[in-house]
Amino acid sequence: MKSKILLVDDDPYTQQLFEGLLRSDDVELRVAGNIAEARKEFDSADFNLILLDQRLPDGNGLDFFKEIRALRAQQVVILITGHADLRDAIGAVRGGCSII
């Protein structure tokens, strides 16, 4: 059975990087460039892992993370960001998110 991973990031370089790292016969990788696309993907499948950017063109990844938790409390989410903020990091970890 393939692992399903959802990457939510608007940066083409980051998308390419993770696609190169994660694409294999054992992984089904889906990519969303914004929260609206991510919601559609999230609603269409159960994922083993969601890699979620904090800053997206149509909203904050932390807000989407809260939506995810409300719907699937056990969903594994790793927050990725190039714009670290200590308060956001603390809030995300307390909410059950891992941060890269």
C-alpha positions as CSV (number, residue, x, y, z in Angstrom):
1,M,0.0,0.0,0.0
2,K,1.3,3.4,-0.9
3,S,1.9,6.2,1.6
4,K,-0.1,9.3,0.7
5,I,1.6,12.6,1.3
6,L,0.2,16.1,0.7
7,L,2.6,18.9,0.2
8,V,1.1,22.4,0.5
9,D,3.5,25.0,-0.6
10,D,3.4,27.8,-3.2
11,D,7.1,28.0,-3.9
12,P,8.1,26.1,-7.1
13,Y,11.6,25.4,-5.8
14,T,10.3,23.8,-2.6
15,Q,7.7,21.8,-4.6
16,Q,10.5,20.5,-6.8
17,L,12.8,19.7,-3.8
18,F,10.1,17.7,-2.0
19,E,9.0,16.0,-5.2
20,G,12.5,14.8,-5.8
21,L,12.9,13.6,-2.2
22,L,9.5,11.9,-1.9
23,R,8.5,10.5,-5.3
24,S,8.8,6.7,-5.3
25,D,6.8,3.6,-6.1
26,D,5.8,3.5,-2.4
27,V,4.6,7.1,-2.1
28,E,1.7,9.0,-3.7
29,L,2.6,12.7,-3.5
30,R,0.0,15.3,-4.1
31,V,0.9,19.0,-4.3
32,A,-1.2,22.0,-3.6
33,G,0.0,25.6,-4.1
34,N,-2.5,27.2,-1.8
35,I,-5.1,26.5,0.9
36,A,-8.0,26.2,-1.5
37,E,-6.3,23.5,-3.4
38,A,-5.2,21.8,-0.2
39,R,-8.7,21.7,1.1
40,K,-9.9,19.9,-2.1
41,E,-7.0,17.4,-1.7
42,F,-7.6,16.9,2.0
43,D,-11.3,16.3,1.4
44,S,-10.6,13.8,-1.4
45,A,-8.3,11.4,0.5
46,D,-6.7,10.4,3.8
47,F,-3.1,11.2,4.0
48,N,-0.3,9.6,6.1
49,L,1.5,13.0,6.2
50,I,0.8,16.6,5.4
51,L,3.7,19.0,4.8
52,L,2.3,22.4,5.2
53,D,3.8,25.8,4.5
54,Q,3.0,28.5,7.0
55,R,2.6,31.4,4.6
56,L,0.5,30.8,1.6
57,P,-1.0,33.2,-1.0
58,D,-4.6,32.7,0.3
59,G,-4.0,32.4,4.0
60,N,-2.0,31.2,6.9
61,G,-1.0,27.5,7.1
62,L,-1.5,27.6,10.9
63,D,-5.2,28.4,10.4
64,F,-5.5,25.5,7.9
65,F,-3.7,23.3,10.5
66,K,-6.5,24.1,13.0
67,E,-9.1,23.1,10.4
68,I,-7.3,19.8,9.8
69,R,-7.1,19.1,13.5
70,A,-10.8,19.7,13.9
71,L,-11.6,17.2,11.2
72,R,-8.9,14.6,11.7
73,A,-7.4,14.9,15.2
74,Q,-4.7,12.3,14.6
75,Q,-3.5,13.7,11.2
76,V,0.3,14.0,11.1
77,V,1.3,17.5,10.0
78,I,4.7,19.0,9.7
79,L,4.8,22.8,9.3
80,I,7.5,24.1,7.0
81,T,8.4,27.8,6.8
82,G,11.1,30.1,5.8
83,H,9.7,32.8,8.1
84,A,10.0,31.6,11.6
85,D,8.1,33.3,14.4
86,L,8.6,32.1,18.0
87,R,4.9,32.6,19.0
88,D,3.6,30.8,15.9
89,A,6.1,28.0,16.5
90,I,5.0,27.6,20.1
91,G,1.4,27.7,19.2
92,A,1.8,25.1,16.4
93,V,3.8,22.7,18.6
94,R,1.2,23.0,21.4
95,G,-1.5,22.2,18.8
96,G,0.3,19.0,17.9
97,C,2.2,20.2,14.8
98,S,5.9,19.4,14.1
99,I,8.0,22.2,12.6
100,I,10.8,22.2,10.1
